[in-house]
Amino acid sequence: MNRSIVVTTDSSSDLPPEIREEYGVQFFPLFINLEGKFYHDCVDIFPEQIYSAYKERGIIAKTAAPSIEDYKEFFAKFVSQGKTVLHISLTHAFSSCNHIATLAAAEIKNVHVVDSFNFCTGSGALCVEAAKLCTQDLPIDVIVAQVKDLRAKVRAYYLPGELTFIKNGGRCSAISAFGANLLKIRPQVSMDTTTGEVSIGKKFRGTLAAAQEAFIRSAAEACREKLNPTQVYVMHTPDVPPEQYAALEAIAREALPEVRRWITGSIGCVIAAHCGPECCGFIALER
């Protein structure tokens, strides 16, 4: 790996710790506002606390953007070690993080910011590909250009357990959320990776377990034709029961037996605050 380049990203990228360590990806912990107190994502607050606040007190946590100074301090740690920083940010359509990180990078040499046009492990998968490019000892401008090209190849799909949290974030109306929850309609959240916009897509009905299983089959089928089989990610919020998560992973493996590596893990606080409990995700790349 090109040791002079470090890949960094917002903690919303939700890569499992062992994958971050393997590829040398460094997380910038985003801020969570819960009942007027600010915390750092998966440092001093975790999804379980967010769900407890909602279940016990009806409080939905909010995310809060870092400041320019926060990003400058983070980037400076690596630049002071003689490194070039490649920061892959949460999509601009979801957050102001990309804009703020770009402003911070303009004040520090050797920092390059790329909008992932994605969120959650969709951004994380792009970080892994960026880290792989760094093993080729390419110039940073070439790596940046190739990472931007790779954005359109990421396929990321998510299924929230219910729409209350998405409604609170302004992604759907209160009436739509109430109707969907009442009728047990669970819509898929996905990304337009050419614009970074979030969209509500295919809808699944029935019990949560049945909807999750149908979602995984649908996502696998959507990726099958152009799938890059190197690695595929199946993610979930930590409140998904282990037996249900094992069933989802088994469905994915059966649907795509050609996949050489499956990466699994928990989704952190940023996505938990926006998508709510019992959420799962399927992320793959095209060839």
N, C-alpha and C positions, 0 to 999 in steps of 0.2 A: 504494500500500500504506500502511496505517496504520503509520507509522514508530515510533509509541509502543509498539507491541506486537511482541515477538519470539517466534517459535515455536522452542522448543528440544525436544530429544529425546535419548534414549539412543542410543549409537552402534550398538546392535543393530538400529536401524531400517533400516540398509543402503540409504540413498539414494545414488545416484551423486554424486560431488562437484559436477558441473556442475548437477545438479538442486537440490542444497542451496544452491548459490550463486544460482541463478535465483530461488528462492523465499525466500531468506534464512533457511533453517532451520539452526539451530546445534546441533552434536552435542556431547553429553557423553560422552567416551570411557570405556567401562566397563573393568573390570579383568580381566585374564587371568592365571591362575596356571599357569605351566608349570615343572614340576620345582622347585617351591618359590620361584620368582622371580615377581614381579608386574610386569605390563606393561600399557600402555594400548592398547586395541583400535585397530588400524590407525594407531597413532602410532609405537610402537617394537616392535610385533609384528604379523605378518601371517599369513593362513591357511596360506601355504606352510610356515612354520616349525612350525605346529601339526601339519600332515600329516607333515612330516619326522620330528618327534619320535615320532609313532606308528609310522611305517614302519620307522625305524631302531632305536628303543629300546622300542617298545610302550607309550609314554607317551601318555595322553590328557589334554590340557589341561583345566582347569576354569575356570569363570567365578567371579568374586568380587564381591560386592555392595559398592558404595561406602558411605562413612559419611555421616551427616547433615552433618558438617562439609564433606565433599567437595561435596555438593550446594549447601550454603549458599554456599560460595566461588564455585561456578559461577554460581548465580543472582545473587549480589551484583554480579558484573561488569556485568550488564545493568541491574539496578535502580539502581546508582550512576550510570548514564547517563540516568536518568529514564524507563526503559522498564518496561512491564508484561510479565511473562514468562508465556507459555502453554507449559507443559511437558507433552509427550505421552509417556507412559512405556510401557515394556515391560509386557505383561500380568502381573497379580499372580499368575496361575497358574504362571508360568514363573520368576518371580524376585521378590525382596523389594524391587526398585528402586522400584516405585510407592509402597510403604509408606514407605520411607526418604525419598524425594523429598517426599512429603506432609508428613512430620514436619519436614523442612527448611523447606518453604514456610510452615508455621505460624509460623516464627520470623522470617520476612522478609515485609514488605509487598509487595503487587503481584505475587505469584507464584501461579499457578493450575495445579494438576496434574490431568491427565486420564489415567486408565487407558485405554490404547488397546484393551484386550481382544484384543490381537494381538501378533505379533512379526515380526522381520525386516522386509521391505518392506511387509508388511501394516500395520505401525505407520507406516512411512515414507509410504505413500500417504495415510494419515489426516493426517499433518503437512502434506503438500502441499495437501490440501483446507482445512486450517485456515489456511494461509498465504493461500489464495485468499479466504477469508472476511475476512481482515484488509484486503484491498483495498477492501472495502465500507464501511469506516469505521464498523463496528458497535461497540456497547459490548462490553466484554470478557465480561460475563455472558451476553450473547446469543451470542457466538462460542462460549463454553464449552458452552452448551446445544446449539447446532447441531452441534458436533464430537461430542458424546456421542450425538446422534441418528444421525450419519453412521457410527458404529462398526458398526452392524448391516448397513450396505451394502457393507462391505469383504469381498471374497472372496479369500482367500489360500490357496494350495495349494503344498505342497513335496514333493519326492521325494528322500529320501536315497539315496545310492549303496548303503549297507548299514546294518545296525542296530546295529553295535557301539557307536557313539558314543551313540545314543539309549538303548541298554541301560545304558551307564555312567551316564547321567543319570537313570536310574530310570523311563524312559517305557515300557519293556517288559522282560519277564523275560529272563534269560540263555538259557533254553531256547528261548523264542520267537525271540530274535535269532539263535541258532545255527541253528535250523531254517529261518528265513527266508533267512539267508545261504547255507546249504547248498543249498536248493531254488531259489535265485535268485528269491525273492519279494520285491518291493520295495513296501512300503506307503506310501500317501500320508499325509502329515501335514497336518492342517488345523486350523482354529479354529472354536469356537463363539463367534461374535461377540456373543452376548447374555450370555455368562458369562465369556468370556476363557479358557475351558478348552481345552487342547490335546487333539486326538483323533487316533487312527490310523484311517484310512479305507480307501478302495478300494485293492486290491492289484494290482500289475502283475508279470508274469512274463517270463522270457526274459533275453536279454543286457541289459546296462545301457543301451546305445544304443536298443534296441527298447523297453525299458520307459520311457525318458525320452520318446521320441516318442509312445508311446501315452498317457502322462501328460499331455503338452501338449495333445493332441487332446481328451482327456477333460475337462481343466480348461476349455478353451475352450468346449466344448459345454455344460458346467455353467453357464457364465456367459452364454451366448448370449441367452437369452430376455429377461433384464432388464438387459443390459449398458449401462453408460454408456460410449459410444464415445470420450469425450474423450481418455483415455489409459489404456494397459494396460502393465504391467510384466512383463518376462521376465528373471529373475535366475538367477545360477549361481555356484557356487564357482569360484575362478580356475583350478582344475586341470581343469575340463572342457575338452577339446580344442577349439580354435577352430572346426574344421570341424564338430564335433558341435553346438556352440552355434549356429553359423550355420544348421544344419539345423533345430534346434528353433525358432529365431526365424522361419524361413521357414514352418514348419508353422503357427505361431501366426498369422502374417500371412494365410496362405491361409484359415485357418479363420474369421477375423474380419476380412474386408476393410473393414468399416465403421469400424474403429478409426482415429482421426485422428492419434494420436501413440503410438509405441511407445517405451518407456523401458527400456533394457537396462543391465546392469552386474553387478559382482561382489558376492558376499556376503562380509561381514567375519568377524572372528574369533569373535564370540559364537556365531553360528549355525554356523560351522565346527566349533566345539568341541562343540556339541550334536548336530548332524546329520551331521558327518563329511564326507569327501571326495565329489566328484562328485555334488553336490546341485544341483538346479535348482528354481526356483519360478515360479509364475504368479499374478499379483495383479491384480485388477480391482475396479471399483466398480459397484454396481447403480445404475440410474436412481433 
